[in-house]
Amino acid sequence: MTPHASVKPPRERILDAAFEVMHTLGLANATTKQIALHAGYSEAMLYKHFADKQELFLAVLQERVPPVRVSARAAGDGDLVENLTALLEDLMGFFVTAFPIAASVFSSPDLLREHRAGVASRDRGPEEAVRAVEAYLEAERSSGRLAEDADCGAGARLLVGAAFHQGFLAAFAGRGAVDEVHAIALGIARTVARGLC
């Protein structure tokens, strides 16, 4: 452990350890015991900061995975295609990092059911990205930059789905980022914007 890491508060050390263990082993194979050991703490310390593994996983996604900046407040500002391009780049960064952590949960139907219940009880889940992008697109439509009859739900699913696919491809290839991310994001943004304007 580096001297810098030892001065971090326990919660931060636990999150760092959880990200490392989950990224290496996947969510399904990462135990709270391994995470606590990697952080240099007991499991009791881990549970002092997080109620369960789902809460820890959600905190890792929020605090250790590249953020996705989707805000309806940005609607009407800047260039629409540039905004969508930046949004797609953020989404791709999120998915390429989150995919190796989350994908292993699908290896066990029981674990998937348990995880699904855990995130649902916190009103969180994979549909959150689509809802946030749809709200942004609806705000763009209200600002007059999208057609009145633009299908913001379909546009959100296209944007998030394309970003997820690119993140999956990069993770599958063992890369930590999408190659030519800006060019790919720009092409998708232009295509989706044409369909919505």
ABEGO torsion letter per residue (X at the ends): XBAAAAABBAAAAAAAAAAAAAAAAEAAABBAAAAAAAAGBBAAAAAAABABAAAAAAAAAAAABBBBBBBAAABGBEBAAAAAAAAAAAAAAAAAAAAAAAAAAAABAAAAAAAAAAAAAAGBEAAAAAAAAAAAAAAAAAAGABBAABBAAAAAAAAAAAAAAAAAAAAAAGBABBBGAAAAAAAAAAAAAAAAX
